């Protein structure tokens, strides 16, 4: 069948295709499942725990949420405040538990500080080598976490 006969036959048979509307009312945003993906959260925690300013386990969900808001373009300037999300906090604790079981981080029981182990530092070094999206994103996470720590220190000095 040639091209013209195809359309003549389709019109005769009254063939109709129901296609989804291309212009959706809601933009395509990351779902909670994609955003709160445990490997991503684990890499963010590992990146933060390798630096000089160690995150505290009691405020980890809030800090990870703030880092995500600053790092991912979809959350910059938004009023969602995902650091307060219960789902994020639960998944962050699951990611931290995984990192502890895999001996990638150590949580000091007294100070509640999370520190990357040598094995964890090797893993994060492998992830940050190269030019890929993961390496770039983790670099931005690291910079944002350092900026947040400096901002907190400046606020404390102003008091």
N, C-alpha and C positions, 0 to 999 in steps of 0.2 A: 504494500500500500504506500502510495506516495504522500507527500506532505499535505497537498490540497485535499485529497480524498479522505485523509484522516479527519480533518476539521469538518468536512461535509457530513461524514458518517457520525461524528460526535454531535453535531447539531441535530441531525435526524433522530438520533437515539435520546436526545435531550440529556446528555451526560453532564453532570454538575459535580464539581469538586468543592467540598467544604474545607477551606484553608483557614488556619488560625489567623486571627487579626494580627498583622505585623506591628501595629502600633498599640502596644499594651498600655494601660493606664498606669501600671506600676513599673518602675524601672527594674532591670535585672540586677538585684542586689545579692550579695552572699547570704546564704541561709545560715542559721545558727550551726547546723551540722558542718558546713564548710568552714565557717569562721572559727568555730571552737574545735577544730580538728586536733586531736591529741598530739600527733607528731609536730604540728606547727607550734602548739603551746609548749611542748617539750623543748623544741629548739629555741624558742624565745626565752624560756627559763634558763636553759643552758647558756645562752649568750649573755644573759644578765649576770649569771653566777660566776662567770669567768673573769669579770672585771675587778677593779679595786673596790668599788662600792658594791657590796654583796646585798642582795635582796633579803628581806626578812620573811619568814614563812607565814607570819600572821597577817601580813599585808600583801601577800603575793597576788591574789586575784585582782585587787584594785590596781596594783602597779602594772600587771600584765595588760589589763584593760586599758589603762592610760597609754601604755606603749602602743597597743593596737590602734587606738584612736588617733595617735600622732603619726603612725607609720602608714596605715592604709588610707588611700585617697578618699574612699567612700565615707570615712568617718571624720575627716578633717572639717572642723567647724560645725559638726552636727550636734544635736542636743540629746543624743541617745545615751550617753554616759554608760557605756557597756561595762565599765569597771564595777558597776553596781549589780551586774547581772548575776543572778544565782546560778544559772546554767554555766556561765563562764567560770565562776568560782569552783563549782563542783568539778568541772573538767580540768581546771588548773591543778587541783589537788590530785586528781587521777594522773595527770602528766608528771607531777612531782613524785608521786609514789612510784611510777614507772622508772623515772630517772634514778631514784634511790635503789630500787631493786636491781637495776642494770649497773649499779656502781658507777654512775656518771656524775652524781652529785652527792654531797654529804650535808646533812642538816645538823648543825650544832644544837643539841638539846637545851643548852643553857641560854645562849644568845639568840637562838632561833634564826641564825644566819645560814643561807644556802651557799655552799662553796662547790665549785666544779672540781672534780677529781682530775688526776692526770689523764685518765682514760676519757673523761668528759671533755677535757681541753683538746685532746686529739680528735675526737668526733667533731667538735665545733670547728676546729681548724680545717678538717676535710670539707665541711659544709660551706665554709666561707672562702675557700680557695676557688678561684675561677671568676667568670663573668656572668654566671647564670642568675636567674631571678631570685633563687634562694639566697645566694651569696649577697646580692645587692640588698634584698629585704632585711636580712640579718644585720648587715652593716648599718642600715638606717635604724633598726631596732636598737642596736648598741649605742649609736649616737643619741637617739631620743632618750634612752635610759640615763645616759650620762648627763644630758641636759636637764632631765627631771630631778636628778640627784643634786645638781648645782642649784637649781631653782629652789629646792627644799632647803638647802643649806643657806641660801641668801635670805629666805623667809625667816629662818630661825635666827639669823644674825640681826635682822631688822627688829625683832621683838625685844 
